[in-house]
Amino acid sequence: MAGLSKHAPNAAGEIWIDICICTYRREELKATLLSLGQMTLPEKCRIRVIVADNDVEPSAKERVTHIAPQLPFEVRYIHSPAANISLARNACLDASTGDYVAFIDDDETASEDWIARLLTTARDTNAVAVLGPVQASYTADAPRWMRRGDFHSTFPVWVRGEIHTGYTCNVLLRRSSISVGSRRFSLALGRSGGEDTQYFTELHEAGGKISFAPEAWVFEPVPQTRAKFSWLCKRRFRVGQTHGRMLRSKVAGPKLAGQVVLAGAKAAFSFSGAIATAFSATRRNRWFLRGIMHMGVVSGLMGIREIEQYGEVAMVPAGRDKSRAA
């Protein structure tokens, strides 16, 4: 399903951006689309939105069809069933024809100048990928320590002044770049998660520069299903597993054993930090989650299968459970 384009045919000097949203039974998709419709675009910038429905049944089609006429841009719906997030992400990339392609999650809303900020940074830094920050918003009944520590917001990690990997919840990619090109997300990681970490790590290793646009905000509500210490533990462990698995692919023998020992030592140090800060819930839990992440690294280094986060409710009838673990 494709909505009618509200823009004139491509003219000289125009920049076209495909904004991609992978969705799975989320009513919040409507708010995401409406926020995109409120954006202020740079001069000669045109956008199209691609929605890839990852449900077994085309459960989002009616929602997209209903909202599309209210939006000032073309909306294309793609049914990409399999409860595998990589399949949906790749479907978006395959359908994209713009100069740039952006990703935003189906439970996020974009700031008014989101795309403008990402595009300006891409031009100014000549980056092939530009990340923006994700600001989490908590409900009043979320644990106080969680709200104070802001454990759900997302920012890039710098290593010696560079960003070596990224995420798909707020990113702009330059399609013409060789390091982007035909690169796709790993289907093998489409249920466990970590597919975006691998994608951006390999993009960086291929010479692609990753930059950060600190004012390109998107906003993400934290539902009760995620405002739990157990959810954070599972997420951190999986992040560690992904990092460990990628390390394992690059080392062997004594070096691999050394990495296992190092990760184990970091986990022990982190758990010690949790004990030392036991009377501060925010600091204690931050240290403990860091230890959980390093235990995940040990797991990944040892080749233990990564836990699955996507598709866990794939067989639940649409409408009964609109949550997603990732």
C-alpha positions in Angstrom: 0.0 0.0 0.0 1.4 3.4 -0.9 -0.2 6.7 -0.2 -0.3 9.4 -2.9 2.8 11.5 -2.9 2.1 15.1 -1.8 5.3 16.3 -3.5 6.3 17.3 -7.0 8.7 15.0 -8.9 12.3 15.1 -7.9 13.8 18.5 -8.9 17.4 19.5 -9.3 19.1 20.0 -5.9 16.4 18.2 -3.9 17.3 15.8 -1.2 15.0 12.8 -0.7 14.9 10.9 2.6 13.1 7.7 3.3 12.1 7.4 7.0 11.7 3.8 8.0 9.6 2.4 10.8 9.6 -1.3 11.7 6.4 -2.1 13.6 5.0 -5.0 15.6 1.5 -4.6 17.1 2.1 -1.2 18.5 -0.7 1.4 18.7 1.9 4.0 19.4 2.8 3.9 15.7 0.0 6.5 15.1 1.8 9.0 17.4 5.1 8.3 15.6 3.6 9.0 12.2 1.8 12.2 13.4 5.0 13.5 14.9 6.8 13.0 11.6 4.0 15.0 10.0 4.8 18.0 12.3 8.5 18.2 11.4 10.0 21.3 9.8 12.0 20.2 6.8 15.1 21.9 5.4 14.7 23.7 2.1 14.5 21.3 -0.9 14.2 18.3 1.4 11.4 15.8 0.7 10.5 12.7 2.7 8.7 9.5 2.3 7.8 7.1 5.2 8.1 3.3 4.8 6.4 1.2 7.4 7.4 -2.5 7.6 4.9 -4.6 9.5 6.8 -7.5 11.2 3.6 -9.3 12.5 2.5 -12.6 11.0 -0.8 -11.0 10.1 -0.8 -7.5 8.5 -2.1 -6.1 11.8 -0.7 -2.6 11.2 -2.1 -2.1 7.7 -5.5 -0.7 8.7 -3.8 1.7 11.1 -1.4 3.0 8.5 -4.1 3.2 5.8 -6.2 5.3 8.2 -3.5 7.8 9.2 -1.8 8.2 5.8 -4.2 10.7 4.3 -3.6 13.0 7.2 0.1 13.2 6.6 2.0 15.6 4.2 4.1 12.9 2.6 3.9 9.6 0.9 3.5 6.6 3.2 4.3 3.1 1.9 3.2 0.0 3.9 5.2 -3.3 3.6 4.1 -6.6 5.1 7.3 -8.3 6.3 6.1 -11.3 8.4 8.4 -13.6 10.4 8.7 -11.8 13.8 12.3 -11.2 12.8 13.3 -7.6 13.2 16.2 -7.9 10.7 13.9 -9.0 8.0 11.8 -5.9 8.5 14.8 -3.6 8.6 16.1 -5.2 5.4 12.7 -4.8 3.7 12.9 -1.1 4.5 16.4 -0.8 3.0 15.4 -2.7 -0.1 12.4 -0.4 -0.6 14.4 2.8 0.0 15.2 4.9 -3.0 16.1 8.2 -1.3 19.5 9.9 -1.0 19.3 9.1 2.7 17.4 6.6 4.8 16.5 7.2 8.4 15.2 4.8 11.1 12.9 5.6 14.1 11.2 3.1 16.4 7.4 2.6 16.3 7.0 3.8 19.9 9.0 7.0 19.5 8.1 10.5 18.5 10.3 12.9 16.6 11.2 16.4 17.6 10.2 19.1 15.1 13.7 19.5 13.7 14.8 15.9 14.0 15.6 15.3 10.3 17.0 18.8 9.9 19.5 18.2 12.7 20.6 14.8 11.4 20.9 16.1 7.8 23.0 19.1 8.9 25.4 16.9 10.8 25.7 14.5 7.9 26.6 17.3 5.6 28.9 19.1 8.0 30.9 16.0 9.0 30.7 14.0 5.8 29.5 11.0 7.9 27.8 8.0 6.3 25.7 7.5 9.5 24.5 10.0 12.0 23.1 9.0 15.4 20.7 11.1 17.5 19.8 10.8 21.2 16.7 9.0 22.5 15.2 10.6 25.6 13.2 8.1 27.7 10.1 9.3 29.6 8.9 7.5 32.7 5.5 7.2 34.2 5.0 8.3 37.8 4.8 4.7 39.0 8.3 3.8 37.6 10.8 3.1 40.4 12.4 6.2 41.7 15.9 4.9 41.3 15.2 4.2 37.6 13.8 7.7 36.9 16.8 9.3 38.7 19.3 7.2 36.9 17.6 7.4 33.5 18.5 3.9 32.5 16.5 3.8 29.3 17.7 6.8 27.3 20.1 6.0 24.4 23.3 7.8 23.5 26.3 6.7 21.4 29.5 5.4 23.0 32.8 7.0 22.1 36.1 5.1 22.0 39.2 7.3 21.8 37.1 10.1 20.3 35.3 7.9 17.7 31.9 6.2 17.5 32.5 2.6 16.6 28.9 1.3 16.5 25.4 2.5 16.6 21.6 1.8 16.9 18.5 2.0 14.7 16.2 3.9 17.0 17.5 7.2 15.8 19.8 7.3 12.8 20.3 8.7 9.3 22.3 6.7 6.7 23.8 8.0 3.4 22.6 5.4 0.9 25.2 6.4 -1.7 28.1 5.4 0.6 30.1 2.3 -0.3 30.1 1.3 3.4 26.3 1.5 3.4 25.4 0.3 -0.1 24.1 -3.3 -0.1 24.9 -3.8 3.6 22.0 -5.6 5.4 21.1 -6.6 8.9 21.9 -10.2 10.0 18.9 -12.4 9.9 20.6 -14.8 12.4 20.3 -12.0 15.0 16.8 -10.9 14.1 15.2 -12.6 17.1 18.0 -12.1 19.7 18.7 -8.5 19.0 22.2 -7.1 18.5 21.7 -6.9 14.7 22.1 -3.1 14.8 25.3 -3.3 16.8 26.8 -5.7 14.3 25.6 -3.7 11.4 27.1 -0.4 12.6 30.3 -2.1 13.8 30.9 -3.6 10.4 30.0 -0.3 8.7 32.7 1.4 10.8 35.2 -1.3 10.1 34.5 -0.8 6.4 35.6 2.8 6.7 32.2 4.5 7.3 32.3 7.5 9.6 29.6 7.6 12.3 28.7 11.0 13.8 26.4 12.3 16.5 23.8 15.0 16.2 23.1 15.9 19.9 20.0 18.0 19.2 18.3 15.5 16.9 16.0 14.3 19.7 13.4 11.5 19.6 11.3 10.7 22.6 10.4 7.2 23.9 7.9 6.4 26.6 8.9 3.6 29.0 5.9 1.2 29.6 5.5 -0.8 32.7 6.7 -3.9 31.0 10.1 -2.3 30.6 10.3 -0.3 33.8 11.5 -3.3 35.7 14.9 -4.3 37.0 14.5 -7.8 35.4 14.0 -6.2 32.0 17.1 -4.1 32.3 19.1 -7.2 33.4 18.0 -9.1 30.4 18.7 -6.3 28.1 22.2 -5.6 29.5 23.0 -9.3 29.4 22.0 -9.5 25.7 24.1 -6.4 24.9 27.1 -8.1 26.6 26.5 -11.3 24.6 26.6 -9.4 21.3 29.8 -7.7 22.3 31.3 -11.1 23.4 30.2 -12.8 20.2 31.9 -10.2 18.1 35.1 -10.4 20.1 35.0 -14.2 19.8 35.0 -13.9 15.9 38.3 -11.9 16.1 40.4 -13.9 18.6 41.2 -17.5 19.4 43.2 -19.7 21.7 45.1 -17.9 24.5 43.7 -14.5 23.4 40.2 -15.8 23.6 40.8 -17.2 27.1 42.4 -13.9 28.1 39.3 -12.0 27.0 37.1 -14.4 29.1 39.3 -13.7 32.1 39.2 -10.0 31.5 35.4 -9.9 31.2 35.0 -12.0 34.3 37.3 -9.7 36.2 35.3 -6.7 35.1 32.1 -8.4 36.1 33.5 -9.2 39.6 34.7 -5.6 40.0 31.2 -4.3 39.0 29.5 -6.6 41.5 31.9 -5.4 44.1 30.9 -1.8 43.2 27.3 -2.8 43.7 28.0 -4.1 47.2 30.0 -0.9 48.1 27.1 1.3 47.0 24.4 -0.9 48.5 22.6 2.0 50.2 22.2 4.0 47.0 19.6 2.2 44.8 20.6 4.1 41.7 24.3 3.6 42.0 24.0 0.0 43.2 21.8 -1.0 40.3 24.0 0.8 37.8 27.0 -1.2 39.0 25.0 -4.4 39.1 23.7 -3.9 35.6 27.3 -3.3 34.5 28.3 -6.6 36.0 25.4 -8.3 34.2 26.6 -6.9 30.9 30.1 -8.2 31.5 28.7 -11.6 32.3 26.9 -11.4 29.0 30.3 -10.8 27.4 31.7 -13.9 29.0 28.6 -15.8 27.7 29.2 -14.5 24.2 32.9 -15.3 24.3 32.1 -18.8 25.2 29.8 -19.2 22.3 26.6 -19.6 24.4 23.5 -18.9 22.3 22.1 -15.4 22.7 18.7 -15.0 24.4 15.8 -14.1 22.1 14.0 -10.8 22.5 12.0 -10.6 19.3 9.2 -12.8 18.3 8.4 -14.0 21.8 4.7 -13.1 21.4 4.5 -13.8 17.7 1.8 -16.4 18.1 -0.4 -14.3 20.4 -3.5 -13.1 18.5 -3.1 -9.5 17.4 -4.7 -7.1 19.9 -4.0 -9.2 23.0 -0.4 -8.2 23.5 1.0 -5.1 21.9 4.3 -5.1 23.8 7.7 -6.2 22.4 10.6 -7.3 24.4 13.2 -5.2 22.5 
